Structure formats: C-alpha cells, structure tokens
Amino acid sequence: MPIRGWCRGQHPVRCDEALELIGGLYAEEETIAEKKLDSRKKLLWRREHSRSTVEAFWRWCDDMVADMTRPPKDPLLKAIGYARNHRSGLEVCLQDPAVPIDTNHIERCIRPIALGRRNWMLCCNVNPSLTSADEISPFFGPFVRLT
C-alpha cells in the first residue's frame, strides 16, 4: 500500500517529507527522459544528481528511526524498515542505467492477471489454477505451471 495512504493519517508531516525526497528522484528521471540521454550519460546523470537525493532519503530514514518513540508496529516504522532491508535492491538503478527506479511497468503488466485470477476463481472451470497458469505463462514461461 502506498505510503501516502498507509501511514499519512498518523504522520502527515513525516510522510510528506519522504514523498518529497522520492518525488525528487522522479523529477530527475523526468529530466533524463526529456534530455533523451544514452545509457552512459544516464548513469553519469544519476550518479551526479540522483545519488545525493538517495543518500538524503537514507539519512532521513535513519533520523526517523532514531527520533521516533513509537511502537514497532507503527506503519511508518514498518515502511522505513522495509526500505532499509531492501536498500541494495533499491539502489541498483544507481549502478545500472537500464534499471528503472521503480517496478510500476511490471506491476501494470501483471495487474490484470492478479485481479482476473480472483475474479475468475471457479468460473467455468473445476480447476481454476489451470486458468491462472494459462494467463501467466505467456509472461513468465512454462515453469509457472504447477499441474
């Protein structure tokens, strides 16, 4: 669930700070797209401009964890913990220009499958897993079939 809906009710100022930092990364990516930079220049641009924003985000995360006197199940602390646990994966875009800063393009592709699997459950089929496997296999190959 997005940070703006997940914990904004409890921490509106802190969530706005995080969203502003993340928004800075998207602004840099928009600049890269407008300039139509090739891979090498894109990587250099990210290292020169985006790295400082990423480092500011991690400093913000560390400050929030040190500053907050909330229970461990607090939504903002959970979100920060998740980000910190996946730090190396979230920074791959700073080393490889082909890697986008998010996975939105993948999520948009698999959303109809995820929604459809639930909507099509038991619809005209005794074994709904076959229907789901048939829908998924063009994207992920035959290894997805569990039957």
C-alpha distance (Angstrom), angle and dihedral (degrees) to the residues before:
residue distance angle dihedral
M1 . . .
P2 3.80 . .
I3 3.78 118.7 .
R4 3.80 91.8 -121.9
G5 3.80 92.6 62.9
W6 3.76 100.0 28.5
C7 3.78 103.6 60.2
R8 3.77 106.9 -3.6
G9 3.78 91.5 104.1
Q10 3.80 90.6 62.0
H11 3.82 99.6 34.2
P12 3.82 109.7 22.6
V13 3.82 96.5 157.4
R14 3.79 95.1 44.7
C15 3.80 92.6 45.9
D16 3.81 90.4 49.9
E17 3.81 88.9 52.9
A18 3.82 90.9 52.9
L19 3.79 92.5 45.9
E20 3.80 90.9 50.1
L21 3.82 90.8 54.4
I22 3.80 92.3 46.3
G23 3.80 89.8 46.0
G24 3.80 87.9 56.9
L25 3.80 89.4 61.2
Y26 3.78 91.2 51.4
A27 3.82 89.9 49.3
E28 3.82 89.3 54.1
E29 3.81 90.5 49.5
E30 3.80 89.6 50.5
T31 3.80 89.5 52.7
I32 3.81 90.0 50.2
A33 3.81 90.3 51.5
E34 3.82 92.7 47.6
K35 3.80 91.8 50.4
K36 3.82 91.0 46.1
L37 3.80 91.7 -138.5
D38 3.79 120.1 -169.0
S39 3.81 120.0 -124.6
R40 3.79 97.0 -88.2
K41 3.81 94.1 47.0
K42 3.80 91.0 43.2
L43 3.80 90.5 55.3
L44 3.80 91.7 47.4
W45 3.82 90.8 48.4
R46 3.80 91.8 50.6
R47 3.79 91.7 48.1
E48 3.79 92.4 47.9
H49 3.81 100.1 40.5
S50 3.80 111.0 14.9
R51 3.80 99.0 42.8
S52 3.82 92.0 67.7
T53 3.81 90.2 52.5
V54 3.80 91.1 48.7
E55 3.81 91.2 49.2
A56 3.82 90.0 48.5
F57 3.81 89.1 52.4
W58 3.82 91.8 52.7
R59 3.81 90.8 47.6
W60 3.80 88.2 50.6
C61 3.83 90.0 50.7
D62 3.80 91.6 50.1
D63 3.81 91.3 47.4
M64 3.80 92.0 49.5
V65 3.80 92.9 50.3
A66 3.81 91.2 47.8
D67 3.81 93.2 43.8
M68 3.78 101.7 43.2
T69 3.77 120.1 91.5
R70 3.77 94.9 -171.1
P71 3.78 132.8 126.8
P72 3.83 114.8 -87.6
K73 3.81 90.7 -110.3
D74 3.80 92.1 61.6
P75 3.84 108.1 130.8
L76 3.81 94.8 -129.5
L77 3.80 92.3 49.1
K78 3.82 89.1 49.3
A79 3.81 91.3 51.5
I80 3.81 92.1 47.4
G81 3.81 90.6 46.9
Y82 3.79 90.7 51.7
A83 3.80 91.7 50.0
R84 3.81 92.3 47.6
N85 3.81 91.7 49.1
H86 3.81 90.3 53.3
R87 3.80 97.7 39.8
S88 3.80 97.1 123.2
G89 3.81 91.7 50.5
L90 3.78 92.2 46.9
E91 3.81 91.1 53.1
V92 3.82 96.8 51.4
C93 3.80 89.9 99.7
L94 3.81 88.5 66.5
Q95 3.83 90.8 61.2
D96 3.80 101.8 35.4
P97 3.81 120.4 44.8
A98 3.81 92.1 -160.7
V99 3.81 91.9 63.5
P100 3.82 113.8 88.5
I101 3.80 119.4 -138.2
D102 3.81 91.6 -114.0
T103 3.79 141.4 22.6
N104 3.79 96.7 -124.0
H105 3.81 92.5 120.5
I106 3.83 90.6 57.0
E107 3.79 93.6 43.8
R108 3.81 90.7 52.2
C109 3.82 89.6 52.7
I110 3.81 96.3 50.7
R111 3.80 98.1 37.4
P112 3.83 94.7 88.6
I113 3.80 89.1 51.1
A114 3.79 93.8 50.2
L115 3.80 92.6 46.0
G116 3.78 93.1 41.7
R117 3.79 94.3 50.3
R118 3.78 90.0 59.2
N119 3.81 94.1 41.0
W120 3.80 93.7 46.5
M121 3.78 95.9 47.1
L122 3.80 108.2 136.0
C123 3.79 90.9 -8.0
C124 3.80 108.3 144.6
N125 3.79 92.0 -30.8
V126 3.77 132.9 88.6
N127 3.82 90.1 -154.7
P128 3.83 108.4 43.2
S129 3.82 92.3 -178.9
L130 3.81 88.2 72.7
T131 3.79 90.5 58.3
S132 3.82 92.1 48.8
A133 3.79 92.0 46.8
D134 3.80 90.8 49.9
E135 3.81 89.9 52.4
I136 3.80 95.4 45.9
S137 3.80 100.1 42.2
P138 3.82 97.1 75.3
F139 3.81 87.7 59.6
F140 3.79 101.7 38.8
G141 3.78 105.4 21.6
P142 3.79 133.6 -117.7
F143 3.83 95.1 -55.3
V144 3.82 88.7 81.4
R145 3.80 93.4 69.7
L146 3.76 109.2 104.4
T147 3.81 97.8 -177.2
